[in-house]
Amino acid sequence: MELFTANNVWMMVCTALVFFMHTGFAFLEIGLTRQKNTINILFKNIFIITVGLLLYYIIGFNLMYPGEFNGYIGSIVPGISPPENGMTPEYADGGYTWWTDFLFQGMFAATAATIVSGAVAERMKIGPFMIFTVIYVGLVYPIAGSWKWGGGFLDELGFYDFAGSTLVHSVGGWAALVAVWLLGSRIGKFKDGKPQAIPGHNIPLATAGVLVLWLGWFGFNGGSVLSADPELTSLTLVTTCLAAAAGGVVAALVSFLRYKNLDLTMFLNGILGGLVGITAGADVMTPESAIIIGAIAGALIVFAVSFIDAIKLDDPVGAIAVHLICGIWGTLAVGIFSTNPEHSFLIQLLGVACYAGFCLVTSFIIIFTLKKTVGIRVSEKEELEGLDGHEHGMSAYSDFRMNEH
């Protein structure tokens, strides 16, 4: 019973840490964008976590963990009903209670839409974004999650994603890619075909956001052990931190060699890239492998950011580079570095392809439909003057005015 209690308490602590990640996302997104859109970004982040939890209770949890199902899509069963032994050690091999499981998984569900929030910042209408969030978090994410974590067809094939490099980060990343493409770039981002820097208004806040996210990853990956197993949780936290550190250092170094300056935002996104990269296999990596995975993720960030600019996509916070590119890399890295000989690179590649197809098609249908019906882009006047005043009627810093263009 003591072990069951320890497991349950650890899982609740991890749930709180993953919840705290939403603070990190909010800080990062507002820090890397302009002052005039701060309220808009904060509103989206609060909407995602509140509505995401409600949706996950109403349909998401049962859709993602359907028990016996065809392996592709479960049935929609409203609400959650704990099994007879839901509050006893018999549930989940004595790991933790049904209620703790619901809350922990619910925190993950909202993260996928938060990734999209940053990518579409400063020019997407709030209404269509809210509609997208409801459909994507309510239906797309749980169906995709069931394929692996719910015991679906990819799980049976041997696909492995420990804490969500693909199931959370790439699922959000693919949608972000589609949304950015359909939205178009911000006014002034590309001049004569060349990308122009649009500096964020509060880099100290963005830095705090990354440190909060790193802390939150202790719960994101540490909780995905699904118990308080001393050896496995400790190893997971070590690999997570080493990958983050390597990602940051290598991103800063590669950025310096390419651009001859010490870019803090590249440093920060490198840390996040390392974290996303290790998430698929944090429990099956040696510390040395974690450093290599993080280092490669950090290098990827620098090249991915410039590539995304080169193909005329405007991602204000680097969400596609961090969550999609490093999510794919981390998932494939399981097939290369895993200490479990049963993990296959080809199966990992198949899993990435399945999620790519599903998320690209579903997010395109949702966002394209919104674009053709209600419109997804704010007017030029609203974009230039800021979304805070036009969509929310308020300013984030009412006593402080700054001339922004």
Order of alpha helices (4+ residues) and beta strands (2+ residues): alpha-alpha-alpha-alpha-alpha-alpha-alpha-alpha-beta-beta-alpha-alpha-alpha-alpha-alpha-alpha-alpha
